[in-house]
Amino acid sequence: MSANGSRALADSLVYPYLNHAASMSEEGYASREDIDNGMRFGCGLPKGPLTVIDELGVDVVRDTLAAMHAESGQEMHRPRPVLDELVAAGRTGQASGAGFYTYASAGSDEVVADDTTPAGASGDEKVREISTVGVVGSGTMATGIIQVFAQAGYPVTYVARSQDKVDGVRAAIEKSLAKAVERGKTTQEDADAVLGRLTGATEREALADADIVVEAIAEEIGIKTELFRDLDCICKQGAILATTTSSLPISDLGAQTSRPQDVVGMHFFNPAPVMKLVEVINTDETAQDVLDTVRDLCAKTRKVAVSCADRSGFIVNALLFPYLNDAVKALEAGQGTEDEIDAAITEHYGYPMGPFALLDVVGLDVSLAIQEELLAEFGHPELTPAPRLVELVEAGHLGRKTKQGFRTY
């Protein structure tokens, strides 16, 4: 594939993603900073999408999308009105000194504060005291979250379904800490202190005194609603009930309790000890002090918190998976091989992985499920899962975990 062809292929996948991010900002679903931080810290991208638009030029992105829309007729290619508005205001990106962000001068990439820059913590926030943490679950995500809180100095009570699973969590954290000691990233003394903060249990009643309980169990609405009904009866008044769901309506979980104001989304990314992002999701009933407390807790655990409302995909999945799905459609259309598409993205946009490498890491079944959720939520035909993705899942080829996905391992 020629260099020009490779660039055109990369642009055909990235520009709709940039347009989607502009739409998210335009709707006020999340701040520009949170959209960009979500993709940087949740996906490891070198730059957030709105920064990329400013870098490329708002007018260039708008005009390229308009040309794509004229050819395809697809809604995802129609330039968002905010792009027209910025261009009309002379805010064409870094070259002009202003776009989605404001810059120190024309041509500078130094962002300076403007009227829409979020205010920092004022000290007036009402933050609930968090002294003890509870976690429900024993899988990879739950284990990582337990380790995150214990490493930040919090005593953690975690609940699993059996003593074997309780022991398995501790063994996994011991192994993780041993590797960190071996690599010089922590001391044996600190590792021992982390382990000393862990208390495992098989009964949910052990969570009665926790100031916040984070659930990380199976993504099944029946199982989660039963858990939240239980937690409502067990946990003390004022305790925050958080869910790590990436797909289910958090308001539905809050409705199972007598305290929906205390229910919040706290979406960690896998592996939790490594990935810095946490999406903090509010429902219509989540109390402001709960949101302030969770953001404060994220900061104390050295995580980057981004805020958004309760809808499918939140920030990261809503932007990431349509792009991955489009890559599969490009493959189906013969625009390039898996290797050519991955190479185009990593070469021209500096992503740490191309879409097919990432799909195989995430799991094709997980990717398909999220894409189906996005289609159900938003209803856009362009979100229909690519047939090739469906075929591979039906064949049991789910990516690295089955040693075969888009590639064989």
N, C-alpha and C positions, 0 to 999 in steps of 0.2 A: 504493500500500500504506500502511495506517495505521501510526502510530508503534508501537502495540502489536503489530500484525502483524509489523512489521519486527523488533522485539525478540524476539518468539517464534520467528521464523525463525532469527535469529542464535543464540539459545539452543539450538535443536534441532540445530545443527551443532557448537557449541562444547562443550556439556555432555558428549557422548560422548567427545570428545577429552580433556576434563578427567578423566573417569572412567578412560580409558586411562592417563593419566599417573599417577593414583592407584594403578592396578594395577601399573605399572612400579616405583613406589616400594615398594609392599606386597611385591612379589616380591624386593626387594633387588637388582634388576637394575642400578640406578644410584642414586646418592645424590640426595636432594631437590635439592641445589644443582646437581648436574650435569644433572638433568632440566630444571630451570628455565633454567640457562645454555645448555643445548643449544638450546632453542627461542628464547631471546632472541638469542643470537649466531649461530645457524645459520639462523634464519628472520627475524630482525629484529623479532620481536614485542616489544611494550612491556613485557610481564611474562611470566614463566614460568607454566605451568599450575598448579603447586601454590600459588604465590603468589596466583593468581587465585581458586583455591578458598578460600583463607583470607580473601581480600578479600570475596568474595560471601557467605561463611559456609559452613562444612562441612555444617551441618545443612540449609541451603537447597539446596545442591548435591545432597546425598543425597536429600532429599525430592522435588526436581524430577526427578531421575533415576528415582526410584521411580514417580512418576506417568507418566513417559515409558514405563517398562518395562511398567507395567500396561496401557497402551494398545497398545504395539507388540509386546510379548513378545520383543523382540530382546535378545540377551545383552549387547550393547554398552551397553544402557540400564540393565542391572541394577547397582545401586550396589555398589561394591566393599566388602568387609567392613571395610577400613581406615577407611572413612568412618563406619561404625557405631561402630567402636572409638574413634575420636577424639571423636565426639559423646558416647558413654557416659562418657568420661574428662573431659568438660567442655571439651574442646579444640575449640571451634566456630569458631575462626578469629580474625581480628584483633579482632573485637568483644569476645571473651573474654580476649584476651591470649595465646592459644596455639591452634595448629591443627597443620598440618604443621610450621610454624616456631613459635618462641617469640618474643614481642614484649616491648618495654620495659614496656608496661602495657596494660590493656584499652583498645581503641580506637586504639592506636598502630600505625603501620606500620613502626616501627623494629625490625628483627630483632636479637635478642641471642643470644649463644651458649648452647647447651644440651648435653645429654649426647650428642646425635647430630651436633653440628657437627663437620665434618672438621677434623682437626689440620692446621696449616700445616706447611710444610717444616721439619723438625727439624735439618737439617744432617747427619743420620746416613745419609741415602740414599746408596746406592752408585750413582754416576753415571759412566758410561763417558765418556771424553774424545771429544768430537766436534770435530775440526779441519777435516775435509773432507767434503763431501756429494756424493753421486752421485744423479742422477735419470735414469730411463729413460722416454722418451716425448717427443712433440713437439706434442701437441695443446694445446688451450686450458688445460686443467687442469695439464698438465705444465709448460707455459711459465710459468704463474702461480706454481707451486711453486718453480721455478728462480729466479724473480725474488724471491720471499719470502726464500729462503735467502741469495741474493747481497746483497740489501739489508740483511740482518742481519749481514753481514760475513764470511760463509762462502765460501771458494772452492768453486765448483760445477762438477763435470764432468757433462755431460749427454750422453746417447746417443740418437741418432735413426737411422732406417733408411736415410737417404741424406744426402748433403751438402746437397742442396736443403732438406731438412727441418731440418738443423742450422742452416743460414743463416737459415731462416724463423723459428726460435726467437729467434735473436739480433735479427733485424729487428723482431720483435714487441715484445721487451723494450726495444729502442732507442726505438721509437715510444711505448711506455707511459711511459718515463722522460722523453722530450721533452715530453710533455703535462704531466707533473708539474713539470718545470722552468718551462714556460710559465705554469702556474698558481701558481707560487711555493711549491710543496710540497716542492721539493728544489732543490739547486744543481746547476749544470752539473758542478762538480768532483765532487760526490757521485755524480751519474749516471755520470760517466766511471769512477769507482772501482768502481761496481757492474758495469759492463760489463767492467772489467778482471779481475773474479773469475770470469768465465765461460770455460769450455773445452768446446767441442763436439767430439763424436767420432761415428763411425759403427760402431765396434766395441765390444762390451761389455767387452772386456779393459781398456779405459781406466778401468774402475771398480775395478781391483784394489786400490788403496790407499785407497779411500773408507772412512770410519768408519761411515757409514750410507748405504744406497741406498734411495731411494724410487721405487717404480714407479708410473707413471700411464699405462698403456697400455690397449688395448681391453678391455672387460668380457666377455672370452671365456675360459672356464676353460682350454681347451687352450693358448691363447697364453700365459696367465699361468703355468701349470704348467711349460711349457717354459722360460720366463724364469727361474723360481725354481731349476730344476735347473741352469741355466747360471750363475746368480749364486752358487750354492753352490760351484761349481767355481772361479769366478773370484775372489770376494771373500775378503779375508784373514780369518783367524780373529778372532772378536770383533766383526766388523762386524755392524751391525744391518740386517736386511732388512725393509723396510716396504712395505706395499701400501696404495694409496688406494682399493681396491675399496669400493663401496657396497652390494654384493649377494652376492658370492661368499664361501664359507666360507674364512676365513683359515687355519683348521687344515689344510684341504686343500692350501694352498700350502706351509705349513710342513712337511707330510709329504713334499714333494718334495725336501727338503733333509736334510742330516745334522745340522742345527742348528735344530730347531724352536723351541728356547728363545730363539733370536735373531730370530724372526719375529713381527711385530706389525702391527696395523692403524693407519694414520695417515690418517684420512679428512678431507681438506680440503674446503672448500666453495667453490663457484665464484661470482665470480672470487676466486681465492686471495689476491691482494694486498690485496683489500678486505675480504673476509669474515674475521671474527676467530676463528671456531670451528675446532677440530680435534678429532674424536672419536678417542680413543686406545683401541684395541680389543685385548684380550688373549685368547689362546686358553688352553686348559688347560695348555699347556706353555710359554707365554711367561714368561721369567725376570723376576723383580721388578726387577732392575737395568735391564733393557731398558725396562720401563714407566717407571721413575723417570727414565731418560735421555731418553726421548721427551717426557715432560711438561716436563722441564727445558729441552729444546730448543724446545718450543712457547713457553715463557715468554721465552726469549732471542730468538725471532722475533716477539714481541709478539702471540702467539695465546693464546686461552683454550682450555685443554685440558679435555675432559670424558672420563670413563672409563666403559667398559662392556664387556660380554663379547661373544663372537663368536656373534651370531645375526642373522638377516635384519632389515635396517632400522636396526639399532643404536638410538640414541635418537631422532634427529630424523626420519628417514624413517618409522620405525615409528609415530610420533605424527602426522606431517604428512599422509601420503598417505591413510590411511583417512578423515580429515576432508575432504580434497579429493574423494575418491570419494563420500562422503556428499553433498557439495554437488551433484555431478552427478546423483545419485539424487533429490535435492530438486527439481532442475530438471525431471527426467523426470516427477516426480509432480505437476508444475504448482504447486509451492509458491511459485514466484517465477521471474522472468526472470534471466538472467545479471547484468544491471545491478542488479536489485533485491537479489539474494543478495549480490553484491559490496558494495553500499552498506550493507546490514544489518551485515555483518561489520566493515567499516571504521568505520562510525558508532558501533556499540555496543561494540565491543571494541578499537578503535584499531589494528587490524592495518594494516600499510603497504600491503597489497594484499588484495583479495577473492580467493576461491578460483579464480574463472575467469581473472582477470588473471594469477594465479600459475601456473595450469596452462599457459596459453599461453606464459609465459616459460620455464618448466621444459622444456616439450616434452611433448606428449601421448603420444608413443611412450615416452619415459622414464618418465612417470607410470604408464602402463599396465604397463610391465615391472616396476616396483617393486611395484605393487599385486599383480601375479601372483606375485611372489616372496613377499610377505607372506602371501597366501592359501596358497601351498605350504608355508610354514614353520609357520603357526599353524592353518590348516584351518578357521577360522571362516567360515561361509557369508556373514556380513555383509561379509567382505572381498572377495567376488566383484566383479570390476571392473564398473562401471556399463555397461550396453549402449551408451549414447550415446558414452562414451569409446572403446569398442572400435570403434564405427562410424566415428568420425572418424579414428582411426588407420588403419583399413583403407582409408579414402578418401584417405589421404595428407595429411590436414589436421592438421598436427602442432603448430600454434601459430605464434608469431612467426617462426620460422625458415622456414616455408613460406608466410608471409603470410596464413594462414588456420588457425584452430583453432575455439575457441568464438566468437571474433570474427574479423572480416576486417581486415587491416592494409594 
